[in-house]
Amino acid sequence: MIDLLVAGGGPAGLATAVNAALAGLDVVIVEPRPGPVDKACGEGLMPAAARALADLGATADGRPLRGIRYLDADHRVEAAFPTNPGKGVRRTELHRALSRRAADLGIPVVTARVDGLRQDGRSVTAAGITARYLAAADGLHSRIRRELGLGLHPGGRAARYGQRRHFAVPPWTDYVEVHWTARAEAYVTPVGANLVGVSVLTEDRASFETLLAPFRELAARLPVAAATDARGAGPLRQRVRTPVAGRVLLVGDAAGYTDALTGEGLAIAFHAAAELVRCVRQDRPQDYDRAWRGVSRRYRLLTASLLWLRTHQPLGQHIVPVAARFPALFTAAVHRLA
């Protein structure tokens, strides 16, 4: 019997497996899709996520990110990260980097779906593999979370969705730019010498071209033809009752998600992966709920507060003007994100 079975071979699952192997645990990954798997993602690693990736021993090509800039039609404000930079990394490149690290550590990857989940007081079995614990890293719409009844109703807030495309154009900045309109945000992340990623977050359901059109200044900088097809994700808000059920522990987006507004998803996933492995090593899965809440508390509070302002008009229209009027407040928020 192995120590840990990881369901899902995306960045969260790979980070969990690498942490486990570095801790001396016997770990196996189960993932039905061949990698690298692309996904709608802002592709900006905040400094905490970039540091966590380096601590795992994974090296990913990308572009340094010096800070965050907010813009609307009439205002702009920016703040640099206080110490280390972040990094703009293609989702596929991040997946490759973590997969290489897992392979270097000799972590087996089984191509299969995680089904037939059952557990008792000593072990959990899925996909025909028995382990002491299972880490569910199967994404935003986790089947394991649903099967265990850990999800909660998202609440009355309108659902938000994201779409992302890439454009073959030299980056014009080493900041993550967040362009705001009354109904949406567009995130611009440099990810290569001649490539930027553009992600649009909104409650509206429409084509990428339609959603991008109101961002006139940004659209004017981009070539007419995109370099990649549009990829979408959502609804983004996923609430959980608890991220642990017996010997099954949720990690990454499977453990719950608020919104992509602050770009901290990967940082939370990497740090939660380390906490999950600590709880497994100590044979104390019951401690994981508190550990996960501690790791994610700042993200959940900051993101939920900003999202509340965003979705309550006319308050949402004043986010960038207020940030521009009080740049020290904006800088403090960016430093918290870093």
C-alpha positions in Angstrom: 0.0 0.0 0.0 1.4 3.4 -1.0 1.3 6.5 1.2 -0.5 8.9 -1.1 -2.6 8.6 -4.3 -2.9 11.9 -6.2 -6.0 12.3 -8.3 -5.2 14.8 -11.0 -1.9 15.6 -12.8 -2.3 19.3 -13.2 -0.1 21.9 -11.4 -1.8 21.4 -8.0 -1.6 17.6 -8.2 2.0 17.6 -9.5 3.0 20.0 -6.7 1.4 17.8 -4.1 3.2 14.7 -5.5 6.5 16.4 -5.7 6.1 17.6 -2.1 5.2 14.1 -1.0 8.2 12.6 -2.8 10.6 15.1 -1.3 9.1 14.2 2.1 10.0 10.6 1.6 6.4 9.4 0.9 5.5 6.7 -1.7 3.2 8.5 -4.1 1.4 7.8 -7.4 -0.4 10.2 -9.7 -3.6 9.2 -11.6 -4.5 11.4 -14.6 -6.6 10.4 -17.6 -5.2 13.0 -20.0 -1.8 13.2 -21.6 0.2 16.3 -20.7 0.8 19.1 -21.0 -2.9 20.1 -20.4 -3.8 23.6 -21.3 -6.4 25.5 -19.3 -8.0 29.0 -19.2 -5.6 30.7 -16.8 -4.2 34.2 -16.2 -0.7 32.6 -16.3 0.8 35.1 -13.9 2.7 33.6 -10.9 2.7 36.0 -8.0 6.0 36.2 -6.2 4.9 33.7 -3.6 3.9 31.2 -6.3 7.2 31.7 -8.1 9.1 31.1 -4.9 7.1 28.0 -4.1 7.8 26.6 -7.6 11.5 27.2 -7.1 11.4 25.5 -3.7 10.0 22.4 -5.4 13.0 22.3 -7.7 11.0 23.0 -10.9 12.3 25.5 -13.5 9.8 27.0 -16.0 10.6 29.4 -18.8 8.8 32.7 -18.7 9.0 36.5 -18.3 9.7 38.3 -15.0 6.8 40.3 -13.6 7.7 43.4 -11.7 4.3 44.4 -10.3 0.6 45.0 -11.0 -1.0 47.9 -12.9 -4.7 48.8 -12.9 -6.2 50.9 -15.8 -9.5 52.2 -16.9 -10.4 54.7 -19.6 -9.2 57.7 -17.5 -7.0 56.3 -14.7 -4.0 54.2 -14.1 -2.1 53.1 -11.0 0.7 50.7 -10.5 2.8 49.1 -7.7 5.9 47.1 -7.9 6.4 43.9 -5.9 8.5 44.7 -2.8 11.3 42.1 -3.2 11.2 39.2 -5.6 9.5 39.4 -9.0 6.7 37.2 -10.1 6.7 35.3 -13.4 4.5 35.1 -16.5 4.5 31.4 -17.5 2.4 29.6 -20.2 0.1 27.1 -18.5 1.6 24.4 -20.7 5.1 25.3 -19.8 4.3 25.3 -16.1 2.8 21.8 -16.5 5.9 20.6 -18.4 8.2 22.0 -15.7 6.3 20.2 -12.9 6.0 17.0 -14.9 9.8 17.0 -15.5 10.4 17.5 -11.8 8.0 14.6 -10.9 9.7 12.4 -13.5 13.1 13.3 -12.0 11.9 12.1 -8.6 10.6 8.8 -10.1 6.9 9.5 -9.4 4.7 7.1 -11.3 1.9 8.5 -13.4 -1.0 6.1 -14.2 -3.2 7.0 -17.1 -6.7 6.3 -15.8 -9.8 7.9 -14.4 -10.3 8.0 -10.6 -13.4 6.0 -10.0 -14.6 3.4 -7.6 -13.6 5.6 -4.7 -14.0 3.9 -1.3 -12.4 4.3 2.1 -12.3 2.9 5.6 -10.4 3.8 8.7 -7.0 2.7 7.4 -7.0 3.3 3.6 -8.6 4.7 0.5 -8.9 2.9 -2.9 -9.6 4.5 -6.3 -8.7 3.5 -9.8 -7.8 0.1 -8.4 -5.0 1.6 -6.3 -5.0 1.5 -2.5 -3.2 4.2 -0.5 -3.2 5.5 3.1 -4.6 8.8 1.8 -5.9 10.4 -1.4 -5.3 14.0 -2.6 -8.1 15.1 -4.8 -6.6 17.6 -7.3 -9.2 17.1 -10.0 -9.9 20.8 -10.7 -12.6 23.5 -10.5 -15.5 21.1 -11.1 -14.1 18.2 -9.0 -15.9 14.9 -9.4 -14.5 13.7 -6.1 -15.7 16.8 -4.3 -19.2 16.2 -5.7 -19.1 12.5 -5.0 -18.2 13.1 -1.3 -20.9 15.8 -1.0 -18.4 18.5 0.1 -19.6 21.2 -2.2 -21.9 24.1 -1.1 -24.3 26.2 -3.1 -22.4 29.2 -4.6 -24.9 31.7 -3.1 -26.9 34.5 -4.7 -23.9 36.2 -6.4 -24.0 36.2 -10.2 -21.7 33.6 -11.7 -18.4 34.8 -13.3 -16.6 33.2 -16.2 -13.1 33.6 -17.8 -11.8 33.3 -21.3 -8.1 33.5 -22.4 -6.3 33.8 -25.7 -2.6 34.6 -26.6 -1.4 37.2 -29.1 1.9 37.2 -30.9 3.2 40.7 -29.9 6.2 41.8 -27.9 5.2 42.6 -24.4 5.0 46.3 -23.8 5.4 46.1 -20.0 6.8 43.8 -17.3 3.7 44.4 -15.2 0.5 42.4 -15.1 -2.0 44.9 -16.5 -5.6 44.7 -15.3 -7.9 46.8 -17.6 -11.3 47.6 -16.2 -14.7 48.4 -17.7 -18.1 48.6 -16.1 -18.7 44.9 -16.5 -15.4 43.1 -17.0 -11.6 43.0 -16.4 -9.0 42.1 -18.9 -5.7 40.7 -17.6 -2.6 41.1 -19.7 0.4 38.8 -18.8 3.7 38.7 -20.7 4.6 35.1 -21.1 7.2 35.1 -23.9 9.6 37.3 -25.9 6.8 37.7 -28.5 3.7 36.6 -26.7 1.2 38.0 -24.2 -1.8 36.3 -22.7 -5.1 38.1 -22.4 -7.8 36.8 -20.0 -11.2 38.4 -19.7 -13.3 37.9 -16.5 -17.0 38.8 -16.5 -20.6 37.7 -15.7 -21.4 38.0 -19.5 -21.4 35.0 -21.8 -20.2 36.0 -25.3 -17.3 35.3 -27.7 -13.8 36.4 -26.7 -13.9 39.1 -29.5 -17.1 40.5 -28.2 -15.8 40.6 -24.6 -12.6 42.3 -25.6 -14.1 45.0 -27.8 -15.0 47.4 -24.9 -11.3 47.5 -23.9 -10.4 49.9 -26.7 -6.9 50.9 -25.6 -5.9 47.3 -25.1 -7.5 46.0 -28.3 -5.6 48.6 -30.3 -2.3 47.1 -29.1 -3.1 43.6 -30.2 -2.9 42.0 -33.6 -6.3 41.2 -35.2 -5.5 37.5 -35.3 -4.9 35.7 -32.0 -2.1 33.1 -31.7 -4.2 30.6 -29.8 -7.8 29.6 -29.6 -10.0 30.9 -26.8 -10.3 28.7 -23.7 -12.9 29.3 -21.1 -13.6 28.4 -17.5 -16.4 28.8 -15.1 -18.5 29.4 -13.2 -15.5 30.4 -11.1 -17.0 30.5 -7.6 -16.8 27.1 -6.0 -17.6 26.8 -2.3 -16.8 23.8 0.0 -18.0 22.7 3.3 -14.6 21.3 4.2 -11.6 20.3 2.2 -11.2 16.9 4.0 -13.5 13.9 4.3 -11.9 11.0 6.1 -8.7 10.1 4.2 -9.5 12.2 1.2 -8.0 15.7 1.1 -8.9 18.3 -1.5 -6.2 20.6 -3.0 -6.0 23.2 -5.7 -9.3 24.4 -7.3 -11.0 21.3 -6.1 -10.7 22.6 -2.5 -12.8 25.7 -3.4 -12.3 28.9 -5.4 -13.5 32.4 -5.0 -12.4 34.3 -8.2 -9.3 35.0 -10.3 -9.4 38.7 -9.5 -6.2 38.7 -7.4 -4.3 36.0 -9.3 -3.4 34.0 -6.2 -4.8 30.6 -7.2 -1.5 28.9 -7.9 0.2 30.3 -4.8 -2.6 28.9 -2.6 -2.5 25.6 -4.4 1.3 25.2 -3.9 1.2 26.2 -0.2 -1.9 24.0 0.4 0.0 21.1 -1.2 2.8 21.5 1.3 0.3 21.5 4.2 -1.5 18.5 2.9 1.7 16.5 2.8 2.6 17.6 6.3 -0.8 16.3 7.6 -0.3 13.0 5.8 3.2 12.6 7.2 1.9 13.2 10.7 -1.1 10.9 10.1 -3.4 13.8 11.1 -5.8 14.4 8.2 -8.2 16.2 10.6 -5.6 19.1 10.8 -5.9 19.8 7.1 -9.1 21.8 7.3 -7.6 24.3 9.6 -4.3 24.4 7.7 -6.1 25.0 4.4 -8.2 27.8 5.9 -5.1 29.4 7.3 -3.2 29.2 4.0 -6.2 30.6 2.0 -7.7 33.1 4.5 -6.0 36.3 3.1 -6.8 35.3 -0.4 -10.5 34.5 0.4 -11.0 37.8 2.3 -9.2 40.1 -0.1 -10.7 38.5 -3.2 -14.3 38.3 -1.8 -14.1 42.0 -0.7 -12.9 43.1 -4.1 -15.4 41.0 -5.9 -18.2 42.4 -3.7 -17.2 45.9 -4.8 -16.9 44.8 -8.4 -20.4 43.3 -8.6 -22.2 46.2 -6.7 -22.6 49.1 -9.1 -21.8 51.9 -9.1 -19.1 50.9 -6.5 -17.4 48.7 -9.0 -16.7 51.7 -11.3 -14.8 53.5 -8.6 -12.2 50.7 -7.9 -9.5 52.1 -10.3 -10.2 55.8 -9.6 -10.0 55.2 -5.8 -6.8 53.2 -6.3 -5.3 56.0 -8.4 -6.3 58.6 -5.8 -4.8 56.6 -3.0 -1.7 54.9 -4.5 -0.3 54.0 -1.1 -3.4 51.9 -0.4 -3.0 50.1 -3.7 0.7 49.5 -3.1 -0.1 48.0 0.3 -2.6 45.6 -1.3 -0.1 44.5 -3.9 2.5 43.9 -1.3 0.0 41.7 0.5 -0.5 39.7 -2.7 3.3 39.3 -3.0 
